[in-house]
Every structure is written in structure tokens, then in C-alpha cells.
């Protein structure tokens, strides 16, 4: 089977270690690319994907707010009158 080594990061003990700031180690016989014996490489999302995800969530919140305003707020109709100076009529 090839591919990435299986990780033991899904066990309850690994979750508790992660909460304490400790990274989980891969349980395969092959270390991850770029890992050293003393400090394994932790896999994280690339910065661009994190940024795009943040923008998508922010856009969804703004869109949801605008949609909620159009559904729940009804404008009040009223008459409007504005004084017009007489100089505009005498041209």
C-alpha cells in the first residue's frame, strides 16, 4: 500500500496532548518528509488556503446579514417634500 504513514493523532490521548501544546507523531515506520528525529513535522494548511477560507466565511456572514435585512426589515413609506428655490423657476 504506499502513501502517507498512518497517524495516531486521532486517539483521545493524542487529542489531550494536542490541547497541551504537544504535536502528535506519525505511527508509521517512515518519518514525514522534512521531519527530524527530535521534532516531527506537523501538517498544517497552507497560508493561502487559510486566507481564502477566512474570506469565504467572512463573505458568507456578510451575505447572510444582507439577506436577513431584506427579509426581516420592511421600509416605511412616507411622503417627501423638498423646498425648491424660486431662482430655479425663473431661468
N, C-alpha and C positions, 0 to 999 in steps of 0.2 A: 504494500500500500504506500506510498510516499507521501509527500505533502508536509504540512506543518506537524510538529510533535504535539501530542495531546497535552493540555494544560490542566493542572489541578486547581485552577483558580475558581472553580465553581463549587467547591466544597464549602460548608459552613465555616470551617476553620480558616480557610483562605479569605473568606469574606471578613471575618473578625480581624485577621492580620491586616487586610487592606484598610480597614477602618482605623487601625492603629498606625497607619503610615508605612506598613511594610509591603513590598511588592511580592506578588506570587511568582513562583519559579515554575518553568515548564517541567513536566514529568517525563519527557522523552529522553532517549539516550544521546540525542544530538542537541546542543545548545542553539538558541535562536541566532540568526545572523547578527553580528555585531556585539554579541554578549561576551562578557569575560567571566572567569570563574568566580570572582568576588562580587560582581554586580551584574545580574542578568538584565537584558534589555526589556523594558516594559513597552508593550504595544499600545500606542495611543492613536487617536485620529489625527490626520494631518491638519495643520492650521487652516488651510483654505476650506476644507470641508466643515470644520467647526464654525468658521466665519459665515459660510453660506448657510449653514443650518441655523445660526443665530439670526441672520437676515430673513430667512424663511419664516421662522417663528415670530419675529417682530412684525413682518408683513401680515401674517395671519391674524395677529392680535389687532392690528390697525384695521384690517378689512372687516373683522368681526365687530369691532366698535362702530365702524361706519354703517354696517348692515343693521346693527341693533338700533342706531339712531334713526335710520329710515323706517324701521318697523314700529318702534315704540313712541316716537315723537311726532305729533301732528302739528303743523304750524297753524297759528291763529290768523284767520283772515280779517282784515280791517281796512277801512278806507284811509287813503293817504292824500294829503293836500300840501302843496308847497307854494309859498308866495313867489310870484314872478314879478321882477321889477318892471315898471311901466316903460322904461327906456328900450326894452326889447321889442315892444309892440310898435313903437314909433320909428321904425327904420325906414 
